[in-house]
Each structure stands twice: as C-alpha cells, then as structure tokens.
Amino acid sequence: MSNYLAFRQSAAVFAGFVLASIFALILSVVPAQAQDKVETFTGYLIDKSCAAAIKHDHNDPTQRLKDHTKTCSLEPACCEAGYTVYAAGKWIDLDAASSEMAQKVIRASKKAKSHMCKITGVFKRSEFHASSLSEVN
C-alpha cells in the first residue's frame, strides 16, 4: 500500500510540473504575439541615405521630403542603403524585403518627386516588415 501512495504522490508532483511548464510556455508566447500587431502608416517614402541628412538639418522635414526626387531615390548609393517612411512625425525604417518593395514602387511611379506611400505590416526589432506597400496620391 505504501508503494501505491508513493506512486500517487509522484504522479501528482509530475502533473503539477507539467501544468506549470505549460503555463510558463503560454506566458512566453503571448508577448511575442502582442509584438506582431499589424499597423498601417501613410507617409513620405525616401532612401535612408538622404533621410539621414534630412533628420539632422531641419526640425520639420516635410518640405525637404516633398522636394526629394525619384532620380535621387534610385541612385545606387542611395537605394543600397534601403528605405524609410516619414509618417506621423516619426521615421519608420524598412527591412531589406520591404526596401525592395519600396524601390519597385518608386520605379513604377509616374511622379518625379514627393513619393507618398501607404505601408502595412509589423515592427520586428527596430525595423518595419511590410506586408503591403503602395503609392498614394
């Protein structure tokens, strides 16, 4: 009979351990899902190289962004740096795949300057991973 009680006690401890492990796993997954919140922004699309100069020159970058040209954004030295979007008063750096999408949008644009875009995606670390990126007028 004492073996039976020892077995039940061990089983109860093991079951408690399994439940605690499952609970810990669930808690570790929830914050990761919260970070993957899909967001949408509309703003000026520009290469990171020129954006760096604009960030340090003016308090309000809007006029410089409006004047930035398609030709400049497609220069090899500029487009290799990747792209960023200025929206809602902040700079949103695009990841490599999103920067490729941005370059295609700029190439296809009929506008010579002032590229406004709408981006939808998620932030991962310090970069925005776009699921869609399109030009807006």
N, C-alpha and C positions, 0 to 999 in steps of 0.2 A: 504494500500500500504506500509506503514512503517513496518508492520509485515513481509511482503514479503521481504523487503530489509534487515531487521534484520536476517531473516532466511538464506538468501543468504550469508550474512556476516559470520554467524555462521558456515554454511556449508563450506565456503572457509577456515576458520580457522581450522576446523576439518580436512578437506582434507590436508591442509598443515602439520598438526600434524601427520597424518597417513603417509604421504610421508617421513617426517623427521624420523619417527620411523623406517620405512622400510630401509631407507638409513643407519641409525645407526646399524641396525641389520646386514645388508650386510657387513659393515665395521668390525663388531666384528667377523664375521665368516671367513673372508678372512685370517687374521693372523693365525688362528687355522689350516686352510688347508695348509698354507705355512710351518708350523712346521712338517707336516706329509709327508715330502719329503722322498721318498724311496731311500735308499742308499745301496751300496754294498761294502764290505770290504773283503780282504783276509789277514789273519794273523795267529799268533800263538794262539791256544786255551789253556787256563790254568785256574786252580781254583783260585779264588780271594785270598784265604789264602796264597798260595805260591807267587802269584803276588805281594802281599803287601810287602813281604820280598825282592823280586827282585827289586821292584821300589826303595827301599831305599839303596840297596847295590851297584848298578852299574849305570853308565851313559848310557851304551848301553846294554840292557838286552838280546840281541839276542842269545848269547851263552848259557846263563842260560835257556832260553826258549827252545832252541834246545835239551838241556840235560834233560829237565823235563820229568818225566816218566808217563806212563799210570797208573801204580800202585799208584803213589802218587795222581794223579788227581781223583782217585776213592776211596781213603781213606775216611772214613766217616767224619772225622774232616775237610778234605779239600773240599769235594764235597758239604757239607752242607752250605758252605759259598757262593756257587754259582760260576759262571764262568765269565771270561773276555777274551777279544781278544786283542792282541797287533798288531795293523796294522797301517801302515803309520806314525809311530812314536808316536802313542797315544794309550792309554788304553781305551777300549770300554767295559764298564760293561753291562752284560746281565741281563735282568729282570728274574724273577723266572721261567716263562714258557720257555724262551729261554735257561736258565740254564739247565732245564730238557732235552731239545733237545740236548744240548751240551753233557750232561752226556751219553745219548744214543749213540751219535756219537763216543765218546771216548770208550765206552764199545764195540761197534761193530768194532772198528778199529783193523787192523792187526798189526799196528805199536806199538812198545814198548815205543817209546818216540817221541818228536818233532811233535806234532799234529798241522798241518796247516788246516785251515778251511776257507770256504767262507760263509759269512753271508749277508743276505739281509733283510732289514726291515726299521724301522723308530726309531728315537730318540723321547722319550717322557720323559720329565723332564730330569733326568740325566742318564737314562738307555736306552739301545737299546732293542727294541722289534722285535725279528727276525721273519720273515715270512718263511724263509728257512735258514738252517744251514747244510752244508755238508763238509766232509773232502776232501782236495785236496792233491795231491802228490807233 
